[in-house]
Amino acid sequence: MSREELIAAVDEEISRLEKVRALLQSSGGSRISTSFGNRPRKKRVLSADARARIAAAQKRRWAKQKAGQSAKK
């Protein structure tokens, strides 16, 4: 790209951003909310059966890992 093409591309981008800024300012003063992180999250509840299945799966993974470690020694 030549220098003139770069300057033209920058000028186009500036004009586009100025149009967006004007649209945002003329939107009646309404605020755009970006505070999604401020909402409290709902606590996820697992059933006792689900917790037991997860615990059993983790114990199987630990046992498999321990068996692999003792076989390497």
PDB file of N, CA, C and O in Angstrom:
ATOM      1  N   MET A   1       0.841  -1.181   0.000  1.00  0.00           N
ATOM      2  CA  MET A   1       0.000   0.000   0.000  1.00  0.00           C
ATOM      3  C   MET A   1       0.885   1.243   0.000  1.00  0.00           C
ATOM      4  O   MET A   1       1.895   1.325   0.698  1.00  0.00           O
ATOM      5  N   SER A   2       0.469   2.181  -0.794  1.00  0.00           N
ATOM      6  CA  SER A   2       1.225   3.428  -0.838  1.00  0.00           C
ATOM      7  C   SER A   2       0.803   4.319   0.326  1.00  0.00           C
ATOM      8  O   SER A   2      -0.178   4.057   1.023  1.00  0.00           O
ATOM      9  N   ARG A   3       1.562   5.350   0.501  1.00  0.00           N
ATOM     10  CA  ARG A   3       1.293   6.279   1.601  1.00  0.00           C
ATOM     11  C   ARG A   3      -0.077   6.938   1.434  1.00  0.00           C
ATOM     12  O   ARG A   3      -0.816   7.110   2.404  1.00  0.00           O
ATOM     13  N   GLU A   4      -0.401   7.302   0.206  1.00  0.00           N
ATOM     14  CA  GLU A   4      -1.683   7.962  -0.057  1.00  0.00           C
ATOM     15  C   GLU A   4      -2.851   7.016   0.216  1.00  0.00           C
ATOM     16  O   GLU A   4      -3.888   7.439   0.727  1.00  0.00           O
ATOM     17  N   GLU A   5      -2.686   5.741  -0.124  1.00  0.00           N
ATOM     18  CA  GLU A   5      -3.747   4.758   0.137  1.00  0.00           C
ATOM     19  C   GLU A   5      -3.940   4.562   1.632  1.00  0.00           C
ATOM     20  O   GLU A   5      -5.071   4.430   2.099  1.00  0.00           O
ATOM     21  N   LEU A   6      -2.849   4.541   2.384  1.00  0.00           N
ATOM     22  CA  LEU A   6      -2.956   4.408   3.835  1.00  0.00           C
ATOM     23  C   LEU A   6      -3.678   5.606   4.443  1.00  0.00           C
ATOM     24  O   LEU A   6      -4.534   5.445   5.313  1.00  0.00           O
ATOM     25  N   ILE A   7      -3.334   6.793   3.987  1.00  0.00           N
ATOM     26  CA  ILE A   7      -3.981   8.003   4.506  1.00  0.00           C
ATOM     27  C   ILE A   7      -5.466   7.988   4.166  1.00  0.00           C
ATOM     28  O   ILE A   7      -6.290   8.365   4.999  1.00  0.00           O
ATOM     29  N   ALA A   8      -5.822   7.558   2.955  1.00  0.00           N
ATOM     30  CA  ALA A   8      -7.224   7.489   2.560  1.00  0.00           C
ATOM     31  C   ALA A   8      -7.979   6.475   3.420  1.00  0.00           C
ATOM     32  O   ALA A   8      -9.117   6.724   3.819  1.00  0.00           O
ATOM     33  N   ALA A   9      -7.347   5.334   3.706  1.00  0.00           N
ATOM     34  CA  ALA A   9      -7.996   4.319   4.535  1.00  0.00           C
ATOM     35  C   ALA A   9      -8.207   4.832   5.952  1.00  0.00           C
ATOM     36  O   ALA A   9      -9.248   4.578   6.556  1.00  0.00           O
ATOM     37  N   VAL A  10      -7.227   5.553   6.484  1.00  0.00           N
ATOM     38  CA  VAL A  10      -7.359   6.120   7.834  1.00  0.00           C
ATOM     39  C   VAL A  10      -8.462   7.164   7.852  1.00  0.00           C
ATOM     40  O   VAL A  10      -9.266   7.198   8.784  1.00  0.00           O
ATOM     41  N   ASP A  11      -8.513   8.019   6.834  1.00  0.00           N
ATOM     42  CA  ASP A  11      -9.567   9.034   6.758  1.00  0.00           C
ATOM     43  C   ASP A  11     -10.958   8.401   6.692  1.00  0.00           C
ATOM     44  O   ASP A  11     -11.892   8.899   7.322  1.00  0.00           O
ATOM     45  N   GLU A  12     -11.105   7.309   5.936  1.00  0.00           N
ATOM     46  CA  GLU A  12     -12.389   6.606   5.864  1.00  0.00           C
ATOM     47  C   GLU A  12     -12.782   6.058   7.229  1.00  0.00           C
ATOM     48  O   GLU A  12     -13.936   6.162   7.643  1.00  0.00           O
ATOM     49  N   GLU A  13     -11.818   5.480   7.915  1.00  0.00           N
ATOM     50  CA  GLU A  13     -12.094   4.914   9.240  1.00  0.00           C
ATOM     51  C   GLU A  13     -12.477   6.013  10.225  1.00  0.00           C
ATOM     52  O   GLU A  13     -13.382   5.827  11.039  1.00  0.00           O
ATOM     53  N   ILE A  14     -11.803   7.147  10.159  1.00  0.00           N
ATOM     54  CA  ILE A  14     -12.127   8.268  11.045  1.00  0.00           C
ATOM     55  C   ILE A  14     -13.538   8.769  10.782  1.00  0.00           C
ATOM     56  O   ILE A  14     -14.286   9.039  11.722  1.00  0.00           O
ATOM     57  N   SER A  15     -13.907   8.896   9.516  1.00  0.00           N
ATOM     58  CA  SER A  15     -15.260   9.380   9.206  1.00  0.00           C
ATOM     59  C   SER A  15     -16.313   8.370   9.661  1.00  0.00           C
ATOM     60  O   SER A  15     -17.381   8.750  10.142  1.00  0.00           O
ATOM     61  N   ARG A  16     -16.003   7.078   9.503  1.00  0.00           N
ATOM     62  CA  ARG A  16     -16.943   6.054   9.960  1.00  0.00           C
ATOM     63  C   ARG A  16     -17.113   6.127  11.470  1.00  0.00           C
ATOM     64  O   ARG A  16     -18.234   6.043  11.971  1.00  0.00           O
ATOM     65  N   LEU A  17     -16.023   6.281  12.194  1.00  0.00           N
ATOM     66  CA  LEU A  17     -16.096   6.365  13.654  1.00  0.00           C
ATOM     67  C   LEU A  17     -16.812   7.634  14.112  1.00  0.00           C
ATOM     68  O   LEU A  17     -17.524   7.612  15.116  1.00  0.00           O
ATOM     69  N   GLU A  18     -16.633   8.737  13.388  1.00  0.00           N
ATOM     70  CA  GLU A  18     -17.342   9.968  13.734  1.00  0.00           C
ATOM     71  C   GLU A  18     -18.846   9.799  13.556  1.00  0.00           C
ATOM     72  O   GLU A  18     -19.629  10.320  14.351  1.00  0.00           O
ATOM     73  N   LYS A  19     -19.254   9.069  12.510  1.00  0.00           N
ATOM     74  CA  LYS A  19     -20.682   8.812  12.300  1.00  0.00           C
ATOM     75  C   LYS A  19     -21.244   7.957  13.434  1.00  0.00           C
ATOM     76  O   LYS A  19     -22.339   8.215  13.933  1.00  0.00           O
ATOM     77  N   VAL A  20     -20.486   6.942  13.831  1.00  0.00           N
ATOM     78  CA  VAL A  20     -20.940   6.078  14.930  1.00  0.00           C
ATOM     79  C   VAL A  20     -21.051   6.878  16.209  1.00  0.00           C
ATOM     80  O   VAL A  20     -22.007   6.711  16.967  1.00  0.00           O
ATOM     81  N   ARG A  21     -20.084   7.747  16.459  1.00  0.00           N
ATOM     82  CA  ARG A  21     -20.101   8.569  17.670  1.00  0.00           C
ATOM     83  C   ARG A  21     -21.326   9.485  17.675  1.00  0.00           C
ATOM     84  O   ARG A  21     -21.986   9.645  18.701  1.00  0.00           O
ATOM     85  N   ALA A  22     -21.624  10.086  16.515  1.00  0.00           N
ATOM     86  CA  ALA A  22     -22.786  10.963  16.417  1.00  0.00           C
ATOM     87  C   ALA A  22     -24.071  10.184  16.664  1.00  0.00           C
ATOM     88  O   ALA A  22     -24.979  10.686  17.327  1.00  0.00           O
ATOM     89  N   LEU A  23     -24.158   8.970  16.143  1.00  0.00           N
ATOM     90  CA  LEU A  23     -25.347   8.153  16.380  1.00  0.00           C
ATOM     91  C   LEU A  23     -25.501   7.821  17.860  1.00  0.00           C
ATOM     92  O   LEU A  23     -26.604   7.869  18.404  1.00  0.00           O
ATOM     93  N   LEU A  24     -24.393   7.485  18.503  1.00  0.00           N
ATOM     94  CA  LEU A  24     -24.463   7.142  19.918  1.00  0.00           C
ATOM     95  C   LEU A  24     -24.835   8.352  20.774  1.00  0.00           C
ATOM     96  O   LEU A  24     -25.563   8.217  21.758  1.00  0.00           O
ATOM     97  N   GLN A  25     -24.344   9.520  20.406  1.00  0.00           N
ATOM     98  CA  GLN A  25     -24.661  10.715  21.175  1.00  0.00           C
ATOM     99  C   GLN A  25     -26.102  11.151  20.962  1.00  0.00           C
ATOM    100  O   GLN A  25     -26.715  11.700  21.877  1.00  0.00           O
ATOM    101  N   SER A  26     -26.653  10.922  19.793  1.00  0.00           N
ATOM    102  CA  SER A  26     -28.009  11.360  19.500  1.00  0.00           C
ATOM    103  C   SER A  26     -29.060  10.321  19.882  1.00  0.00           C
ATOM    104  O   SER A  26     -30.229  10.466  19.525  1.00  0.00           O
ATOM    105  N   SER A  27     -28.666   9.294  20.590  1.00  0.00           N
ATOM    106  CA  SER A  27     -29.622   8.232  20.918  1.00  0.00           C
ATOM    107  C   SER A  27     -30.501   8.595  22.101  1.00  0.00           C
ATOM    108  O   SER A  27     -31.012   7.706  22.783  1.00  0.00           O
ATOM    109  N   GLY A  28     -30.686   9.880  22.356  1.00  0.00           N
ATOM    110  CA  GLY A  28     -31.598  10.305  23.407  1.00  0.00           C
ATOM    111  C   GLY A  28     -30.996  10.226  24.797  1.00  0.00           C
ATOM    112  O   GLY A  28     -31.733  10.288  25.781  1.00  0.00           O
ATOM    113  N   GLY A  29     -29.717  10.097  24.909  1.00  0.00           N
ATOM    114  CA  GLY A  29     -29.080  10.067  26.216  1.00  0.00           C
ATOM    115  C   GLY A  29     -29.206   8.743  26.937  1.00  0.00           C
ATOM    116  O   GLY A  29     -28.863   8.645  28.115  1.00  0.00           O
ATOM    117  N   SER A  30     -29.691   7.725  26.254  1.00  0.00           N
ATOM    118  CA  SER A  30     -29.811   6.432  26.917  1.00  0.00           C
ATOM    119  C   SER A  30     -28.431   5.828  27.089  1.00  0.00           C
ATOM    120  O   SER A  30     -27.587   5.893  26.195  1.00  0.00           O
ATOM    121  N   ARG A  31     -28.223   5.252  28.232  1.00  0.00           N
ATOM    122  CA  ARG A  31     -26.933   4.643  28.524  1.00  0.00           C
ATOM    123  C   ARG A  31     -26.908   3.213  28.046  1.00  0.00           C
ATOM    124  O   ARG A  31     -27.896   2.485  28.139  1.00  0.00           O
ATOM    125  N   ILE A  32     -25.772   2.833  27.538  1.00  0.00           N
ATOM    126  CA  ILE A  32     -25.572   1.446  27.141  1.00  0.00           C
ATOM    127  C   ILE A  32     -24.973   0.732  28.340  1.00  0.00           C
ATOM    128  O   ILE A  32     -23.902   1.099  28.822  1.00  0.00           O
ATOM    129  N   SER A  33     -25.661  -0.275  28.811  1.00  0.00           N
ATOM    130  CA  SER A  33     -25.197  -0.982  29.998  1.00  0.00           C
ATOM    131  C   SER A  33     -24.180  -2.039  29.612  1.00  0.00           C
ATOM    132  O   SER A  33     -24.449  -2.913  28.787  1.00  0.00           O
ATOM    133  N   THR A  34     -23.012  -1.946  30.220  1.00  0.00           N
ATOM    134  CA  THR A  34     -21.979  -2.953  29.988  1.00  0.00           C
ATOM    135  C   THR A  34     -21.580  -3.601  31.300  1.00  0.00           C
ATOM    136  O   THR A  34     -20.483  -4.147  31.420  1.00  0.00           O
ATOM    137  N   SER A  35     -22.463  -3.543  32.284  1.00  0.00           N
ATOM    138  CA  SER A  35     -22.119  -4.051  33.610  1.00  0.00           C
ATOM    139  C   SER A  35     -22.691  -5.444  33.826  1.00  0.00           C
ATOM    140  O   SER A  35     -23.395  -5.690  34.805  1.00  0.00           O
ATOM    141  N   PHE A  36     -22.386  -6.348  32.912  1.00  0.00           N
ATOM    142  CA  PHE A  36     -22.880  -7.710  33.053  1.00  0.00           C
ATOM    143  C   PHE A  36     -22.206  -8.407  34.226  1.00  0.00           C
ATOM    144  O   PHE A  36     -22.809  -9.272  34.861  1.00  0.00           O
ATOM    145  N   GLY A  37     -20.961  -8.039  34.519  1.00  0.00           N
ATOM    146  CA  GLY A  37     -20.215  -8.702  35.570  1.00  0.00           C
ATOM    147  C   GLY A  37     -20.676  -8.344  36.963  1.00  0.00           C
ATOM    148  O   GLY A  37     -20.275  -8.993  37.929  1.00  0.00           O
ATOM    149  N   ASN A  38     -21.516  -7.319  37.093  1.00  0.00           N
ATOM    150  CA  ASN A  38     -21.950  -6.876  38.412  1.00  0.00           C
ATOM    151  C   ASN A  38     -23.155  -7.639  38.930  1.00  0.00           C
ATOM    152  O   ASN A  38     -23.514  -7.517  40.101  1.00  0.00           O
ATOM    153  N   ARG A  39     -23.782  -8.427  38.064  1.00  0.00           N
ATOM    154  CA  ARG A  39     -24.958  -9.179  38.500  1.00  0.00           C
ATOM    155  C   ARG A  39     -24.526 -10.399  39.289  1.00  0.00           C
ATOM    156  O   ARG A  39     -23.572 -11.076  38.906  1.00  0.00           O
ATOM    157  N   PRO A  40     -25.210 -10.688  40.380  1.00  0.00           N
ATOM    158  CA  PRO A  40     -24.857 -11.905  41.126  1.00  0.00           C
ATOM    159  C   PRO A  40     -25.263 -13.143  40.334  1.00  0.00           C
ATOM    160  O   PRO A  40     -26.337 -13.189  39.734  1.00  0.00           O
ATOM    161  N   ARG A  41     -24.395 -14.133  40.344  1.00  0.00           N
ATOM    162  CA  ARG A  41     -24.687 -15.368  39.624  1.00  0.00           C
ATOM    163  C   ARG A  41     -25.566 -16.259  40.477  1.00  0.00           C
ATOM    164  O   ARG A  41     -25.475 -16.272  41.704  1.00  0.00           O
ATOM    165  N   LYS A  42     -26.420 -17.004  39.791  1.00  0.00           N
ATOM    166  CA  LYS A  42     -27.239 -17.973  40.502  1.00  0.00           C
ATOM    167  C   LYS A  42     -26.379 -19.162  40.872  1.00  0.00           C
ATOM    168  O   LYS A  42     -25.540 -19.609  40.091  1.00  0.00           O
ATOM    169  N   LYS A  43     -26.598 -19.667  42.071  1.00  0.00           N
ATOM    170  CA  LYS A  43     -25.828 -20.807  42.530  1.00  0.00           C
ATOM    171  C   LYS A  43     -26.363 -22.070  41.857  1.00  0.00           C
ATOM    172  O   LYS A  43     -27.568 -22.319  41.831  1.00  0.00           O
ATOM    173  N   ARG A  44     -25.450 -22.849  41.321  1.00  0.00           N
ATOM    174  CA  ARG A  44     -25.859 -24.088  40.670  1.00  0.00           C
ATOM    175  C   ARG A  44     -25.942 -25.178  41.727  1.00  0.00           C
ATOM    176  O   ARG A  44     -25.054 -25.324  42.566  1.00  0.00           O
ATOM    177  N   VAL A  45     -27.002 -25.920  41.669  1.00  0.00           N
ATOM    178  CA  VAL A  45     -27.235 -26.963  42.668  1.00  0.00           C
ATOM    179  C   VAL A  45     -27.191 -28.318  41.974  1.00  0.00           C
ATOM    180  O   VAL A  45     -27.909 -28.552  41.002  1.00  0.00           O
ATOM    181  N   LEU A  46     -26.342 -29.206  42.481  1.00  0.00           N
ATOM    182  CA  LEU A  46     -26.271 -30.573  41.966  1.00  0.00           C
ATOM    183  C   LEU A  46     -27.044 -31.489  42.905  1.00  0.00           C
ATOM    184  O   LEU A  46     -27.088 -31.277  44.117  1.00  0.00           O
ATOM    185  N   SER A  47     -27.639 -32.493  42.323  1.00  0.00           N
ATOM    186  CA  SER A  47     -28.324 -33.471  43.158  1.00  0.00           C
ATOM    187  C   SER A  47     -27.278 -34.323  43.863  1.00  0.00           C
ATOM    188  O   SER A  47     -26.117 -34.365  43.455  1.00  0.00           O
ATOM    189  N   ALA A  48     -27.699 -34.996  44.914  1.00  0.00           N
ATOM    190  CA  ALA A  48     -26.781 -35.866  45.653  1.00  0.00           C
ATOM    191  C   ALA A  48     -26.266 -36.985  44.750  1.00  0.00           C
ATOM    192  O   ALA A  48     -25.108 -37.389  44.858  1.00  0.00           O
ATOM    193  N   ASP A  49     -27.116 -37.480  43.870  1.00  0.00           N
ATOM    194  CA  ASP A  49     -26.709 -38.539  42.937  1.00  0.00           C
ATOM    195  C   ASP A  49     -25.625 -38.035  41.983  1.00  0.00           C
ATOM    196  O   ASP A  49     -24.653 -38.740  41.711  1.00  0.00           O
ATOM    197  N   ALA A  50     -25.794 -36.826  41.484  1.00  0.00           N
ATOM    198  CA  ALA A  50     -24.803 -36.261  40.570  1.00  0.00           C
ATOM    199  C   ALA A  50     -23.473 -36.053  41.273  1.00  0.00           C
ATOM    200  O   ALA A  50     -22.421 -36.344  40.703  1.00  0.00           O
ATOM    201  N   ARG A  51     -23.505 -35.550  42.514  1.00  0.00           N
ATOM    202  CA  ARG A  51     -22.261 -35.371  43.278  1.00  0.00           C
ATOM    203  C   ARG A  51     -21.573 -36.702  43.512  1.00  0.00           C
ATOM    204  O   ARG A  51     -20.347 -36.786  43.434  1.00  0.00           O
ATOM    205  N   ALA A  52     -22.347 -37.750  43.800  1.00  0.00           N
ATOM    206  CA  ALA A  52     -21.769 -39.072  44.032  1.00  0.00           C
ATOM    207  C   ALA A  52     -21.121 -39.614  42.763  1.00  0.00           C
ATOM    208  O   ALA A  52     -20.052 -40.221  42.826  1.00  0.00           O
ATOM    209  N   ARG A  53     -21.759 -39.401  41.607  1.00  0.00           N
ATOM    210  CA  ARG A  53     -21.177 -39.873  40.348  1.00  0.00           C
ATOM    211  C   ARG A  53     -19.880 -39.134  40.025  1.00  0.00           C
ATOM    212  O   ARG A  53     -18.916 -39.738  39.556  1.00  0.00           O
ATOM    213  N   ILE A  54     -19.860 -37.834  40.277  1.00  0.00           N
ATOM    214  CA  ILE A  54     -18.655 -37.051  40.025  1.00  0.00           C
ATOM    215  C   ILE A  54     -17.532 -37.503  40.952  1.00  0.00           C
ATOM    216  O   ILE A  54     -16.391 -37.656  40.514  1.00  0.00           O
ATOM    217  N   ALA A  55     -17.842 -37.716  42.221  1.00  0.00           N
ATOM    218  CA  ALA A  55     -16.833 -38.168  43.181  1.00  0.00           C
ATOM    219  C   ALA A  55     -16.292 -39.540  42.801  1.00  0.00           C
ATOM    220  O   ALA A  55     -15.087 -39.778  42.888  1.00  0.00           O
ATOM    221  N   ALA A  56     -17.167 -40.438  42.384  1.00  0.00           N
ATOM    222  CA  ALA A  56     -16.719 -41.776  41.991  1.00  0.00           C
ATOM    223  C   ALA A  56     -15.821 -41.713  40.761  1.00  0.00           C
ATOM    224  O   ALA A  56     -14.818 -42.424  40.690  1.00  0.00           O
ATOM    225  N   ALA A  57     -16.165 -40.882  39.806  1.00  0.00           N
ATOM    226  CA  ALA A  57     -15.341 -40.740  38.604  1.00  0.00           C
ATOM    227  C   ALA A  57     -13.972 -40.176  38.953  1.00  0.00           C
ATOM    228  O   ALA A  57     -12.961 -40.616  38.405  1.00  0.00           O
ATOM    229  N   GLN A  58     -13.930 -39.205  39.862  1.00  0.00           N
ATOM    230  CA  GLN A  58     -12.654 -38.625  40.257  1.00  0.00           C
ATOM    231  C   GLN A  58     -11.802 -39.653  41.001  1.00  0.00           C
ATOM    232  O   GLN A  58     -10.588 -39.708  40.804  1.00  0.00           O
ATOM    233  N   LYS A  59     -12.417 -40.453  41.841  1.00  0.00           N
ATOM    234  CA  LYS A  59     -11.669 -41.492  42.563  1.00  0.00           C
ATOM    235  C   LYS A  59     -11.098 -42.525  41.596  1.00  0.00           C
ATOM    236  O   LYS A  59      -9.993 -43.028  41.803  1.00  0.00           O
ATOM    237  N   ARG A  60     -11.854 -42.845  40.536  1.00  0.00           N
ATOM    238  CA  ARG A  60     -11.335 -43.764  39.520  1.00  0.00           C
ATOM    239  C   ARG A  60     -10.129 -43.154  38.798  1.00  0.00           C
ATOM    240  O   ARG A  60      -9.148 -43.844  38.519  1.00  0.00           O
ATOM    241  N   ARG A  61     -10.216 -41.843  38.499  1.00  0.00           N
ATOM    242  CA  ARG A  61      -9.079 -41.182  37.842  1.00  0.00           C
ATOM    243  C   ARG A  61      -7.854 -41.185  38.746  1.00  0.00           C
ATOM    244  O   ARG A  61      -6.742 -41.421  38.273  1.00  0.00           O
ATOM    245  N   TRP A  62      -8.041 -40.923  40.053  1.00  0.00           N
ATOM    246  CA  TRP A  62      -6.912 -40.928  40.989  1.00  0.00           C
ATOM    247  C   TRP A  62      -6.303 -42.325  41.089  1.00  0.00           C
ATOM    248  O   TRP A  62      -5.082 -42.481  41.109  1.00  0.00           O
ATOM    249  N   ALA A  63      -7.165 -43.331  41.152  1.00  0.00           N
ATOM    250  CA  ALA A  63      -6.668 -44.702  41.259  1.00  0.00           C
ATOM    251  C   ALA A  63      -5.880 -45.085  40.006  1.00  0.00           C
ATOM    252  O   ALA A  63      -4.841 -45.737  40.099  1.00  0.00           O
ATOM    253  N   LYS A  64      -6.368 -44.684  38.850  1.00  0.00           N
ATOM    254  CA  LYS A  64      -5.666 -44.974  37.601  1.00  0.00           C
ATOM    255  C   LYS A  64      -4.304 -44.283  37.583  1.00  0.00           C
ATOM    256  O   LYS A  64      -3.313 -44.865  37.143  1.00  0.00           O
ATOM    257  N   GLN A  65      -4.261 -43.052  38.060  1.00  0.00           N
ATOM    258  CA  GLN A  65      -3.012 -42.311  38.089  1.00  0.00           C
ATOM    259  C   GLN A  65      -2.025 -42.947  39.075  1.00  0.00           C
ATOM    260  O   GLN A  65      -0.839 -43.080  38.770  1.00  0.00           O
ATOM    261  N   LYS A  66      -2.511 -43.335  40.246  1.00  0.00           N
ATOM    262  CA  LYS A  66      -1.627 -43.990  41.238  1.00  0.00           C
ATOM    263  C   LYS A  66      -1.110 -45.313  40.717  1.00  0.00           C
ATOM    264  O   LYS A  66       0.047 -45.662  40.953  1.00  0.00           O
ATOM    265  N   ALA A  67      -1.952 -46.059  40.009  1.00  0.00           N
ATOM    266  CA  ALA A  67      -1.516 -47.345  39.455  1.00  0.00           C
ATOM    267  C   ALA A  67      -0.435 -47.108  38.406  1.00  0.00           C
ATOM    268  O   ALA A  67       0.511 -47.890  38.315  1.00  0.00           O
ATOM    269  N   GLY A  68      -0.554 -46.067  37.630  1.00  0.00           N
ATOM    270  CA  GLY A  68       0.439 -45.755  36.612  1.00  0.00           C
ATOM    271  C   GLY A  68       1.763 -45.326  37.238  1.00  0.00           C
ATOM    272  O   GLY A  68       2.825 -45.615  36.688  1.00  0.00           O
ATOM    273  N   GLN A  69       1.716 -44.648  38.369  1.00  0.00           N
ATOM    274  CA  GLN A  69       2.926 -44.200  39.036  1.00  0.00           C
ATOM    275  C   GLN A  69       3.692 -45.363  39.650  1.00  0.00           C
ATOM    276  O   GLN A  69       4.922 -45.403  39.597  1.00  0.00           O
ATOM    277  N   SER A  70       2.963 -46.305  40.231  1.00  0.00           N
ATOM    278  CA  SER A  70       3.646 -47.435  40.869  1.00  0.00           C
ATOM    279  C   SER A  70       4.215 -48.390  39.800  1.00  0.00           C
ATOM    280  O   SER A  70       5.199 -49.081  40.065  1.00  0.00           O
ATOM    281  N   ALA A  71       3.630 -48.437  38.633  1.00  0.00           N
ATOM    282  CA  ALA A  71       4.135 -49.295  37.562  1.00  0.00           C
ATOM    283  C   ALA A  71       5.420 -48.727  36.971  1.00  0.00           C
ATOM    284  O   ALA A  71       6.251 -49.484  36.469  1.00  0.00           O
ATOM    285  N   LYS A  72       5.598 -47.408  37.020  1.00  0.00           N
ATOM    286  CA  LYS A  72       6.784 -46.768  36.472  1.00  0.00           C
ATOM    287  C   LYS A  72       7.996 -46.959  37.376  1.00  0.00           C
ATOM    288  O   LYS A  72       9.130 -46.937  36.897  1.00  0.00           O
ATOM    289  N   LYS A  73       7.778 -47.143  38.659  1.00  0.00           N
ATOM    290  CA  LYS A  73       8.905 -47.231  39.610  1.00  0.00           C
ATOM    291  C   LYS A  73       9.628 -48.504  39.514  1.00  0.00           C
ATOM    292  O   LYS A  73      10.594 -48.722  40.245  1.00  0.00           O
TER     293      LYS A  73
END
